[in-house]
Amino acid sequence: MPKIPGVNYREAVRAFEKARFRMIGESKHIIMSDGTRILTIPRGNPVNAFTMGGLIKDAGLTVAPFKQLL
């Protein structure tokens, strides 16, 4: 699983929005979807590297393009 250093959850949400994901719900976690994939981003700061790597993989991205979206 790819790893990326911990990222603030707000920055992660903005980056996924640039990748065409939209927020569909929020509570203790932020739920985002692009129509086919669903991501659940925890509101903890920072989102740890292992979790962030999993989210990037689930979004169908790799670490390098995601870093450019930040």
JOVEN-V685315 format. One line per field, one symbol per residue. ss: DSSP state (H for helix, E for strand, - for the rest). burial: + if it has 9 or more other ideal C-beta (glycine too) atoms within 8 Angstrom, else -. Layout:
# JOVEN-V685315
ss: ???
burial: ???
This chain:
# JOVEN-V685315
ss: ------E-HHHHHHHHHH---EEEEE--EEEEE----EEEEE----E-HHHHHHHHHH----HHHHHHH-
burial: --++--+-+-+++++++-+-+-+-----++++++--+-+-++---++-+-+++++++-+-+-+--+--+-
